[in-house]
Amino acid sequence: VTLVTFNAVVGLMPFHFHRSNDKEGMMDLILPSVWDLRLASWILIPHAKAEQLELKAKCEGFPHLQTKSSSYTVPPNASNPLKGLLKARNQLEFLFRLYPIVDKQMRDKGLNSAFLEIESPVQSILSAMECIGVGFVP
């Protein structure tokens, strides 16, 4: 099972926070099979500006993946939580459609092993470090 996400460092923080509070002793900080669009975009275009790696830029670059039939319109009287959920659902549908395209590009360029074996595990560790902190024994 592969977890497909955007900006996993932020997305994994709640997981690491709860895991660190629920479990005593050593904690495995590496989550296998995390596929992150932001990280994959950076591997494919390492000199890209930060705004080029954002989800909004990907949506603008692949408008054909955002079909009207999959987009849920927001009712005029919708609450803010409902608006947020509908926006998240549309973004997840877009991410689901974009994943095979970007994954194939990485495979074609021979970058998939570096992504899965180096970058993705390090991202999980960095997320845990940002959430939990790093302690030093004097």
C-alpha positions in Angstrom: 0.0 0.0 0.0 1.4 3.4 -1.0 0.3 6.5 0.8 0.0 9.3 -1.8 0.1 12.8 -0.4 1.3 16.4 -1.0 3.9 17.9 1.4 4.3 14.9 3.6 6.5 16.7 6.1 3.5 18.6 7.3 1.0 15.8 6.6 2.9 13.3 8.8 3.3 15.6 11.8 0.1 14.5 13.5 1.0 10.9 13.1 4.5 11.4 14.6 3.1 13.5 17.4 0.5 10.9 18.5 2.9 8.0 18.0 5.5 9.7 20.2 2.9 10.3 22.9 1.4 6.8 22.7 4.6 4.7 22.6 7.4 4.6 25.1 11.0 4.0 24.2 12.5 4.0 20.7 10.3 4.9 17.9 10.6 4.0 14.2 10.6 7.4 12.4 10.6 5.9 8.9 7.2 5.3 7.3 7.6 3.1 4.2 5.7 3.8 0.9 5.0 7.5 1.3 4.7 9.0 -2.2 4.8 12.8 -2.0 3.9 15.0 -5.0 5.9 18.0 -3.8 9.0 15.8 -3.2 8.6 14.0 -6.6 8.3 17.4 -8.3 11.5 18.6 -6.7 13.3 15.4 -7.8 12.1 15.9 -11.4 12.9 19.7 -11.4 15.5 20.3 -8.7 16.1 23.9 -9.6 12.4 24.8 -9.5 11.2 27.8 -7.4 9.2 26.9 -4.3 5.9 28.2 -5.9 6.4 25.8 -8.9 6.3 22.9 -6.5 3.0 23.9 -4.8 -0.2 22.0 -5.5 -1.8 25.1 -7.0 0.9 25.2 -9.7 0.3 21.6 -10.5 -3.4 22.2 -10.8 -2.7 25.0 -13.3 -0.3 22.9 -15.2 -2.6 19.9 -15.6 -6.1 21.5 -16.0 -7.3 18.5 -18.0 -7.0 16.4 -14.8 -9.6 18.6 -13.1 -12.8 17.5 -14.7 -16.1 19.2 -14.0 -17.8 15.9 -13.3 -15.5 15.2 -10.4 -15.6 18.7 -8.9 -18.1 19.1 -6.1 -19.7 22.6 -6.1 -19.9 24.3 -2.8 -23.5 25.1 -1.8 -24.1 28.8 -1.1 -24.9 28.2 2.6 -22.1 25.7 3.2 -20.2 26.0 6.5 -16.4 26.6 6.5 -15.7 23.0 7.5 -17.8 21.7 4.6 -16.1 24.1 2.2 -12.7 22.8 3.4 -13.7 19.2 3.1 -15.0 19.7 -0.5 -11.8 21.5 -1.4 -9.7 18.7 0.1 -11.8 16.1 -1.8 -11.2 17.9 -5.1 -7.5 18.2 -4.4 -7.3 14.5 -3.5 -9.1 13.5 -6.8 -6.6 15.6 -8.7 -3.6 14.1 -6.8 -5.0 10.6 -7.6 -5.1 11.4 -11.3 -1.6 13.0 -11.3 0.2 10.3 -9.3 0.6 7.8 -12.2 1.8 10.5 -14.6 4.5 11.9 -12.3 5.5 8.4 -11.0 6.0 7.3 -14.6 8.2 10.3 -15.3 10.4 9.4 -12.3 10.6 5.8 -13.5 11.5 6.8 -17.0 14.3 9.1 -15.8 15.7 6.5 -13.4 14.9 8.5 -10.3 12.4 6.2 -8.6 14.9 4.3 -6.5 16.5 7.5 -5.2 13.0 8.8 -4.4 11.8 5.6 -2.6 15.1 4.6 -0.9 16.6 7.9 0.1 14.3 11.0 -0.2 11.0 9.6 1.0 12.4 8.0 4.2 14.4 11.1 5.0 11.2 13.1 4.7 9.5 11.0 7.3 12.4 11.5 9.7 12.4 15.2 9.1 8.7 15.4 9.8 9.2 13.6 13.1 12.1 15.8 14.0 10.1 19.0 13.3 7.2 17.7 15.3 8.9 16.1 18.3 12.2 18.0 18.3 15.7 16.8 18.7 17.2 16.3 22.1 20.9 16.2 23.1 22.4 14.7 26.2 25.1 17.1 27.5 
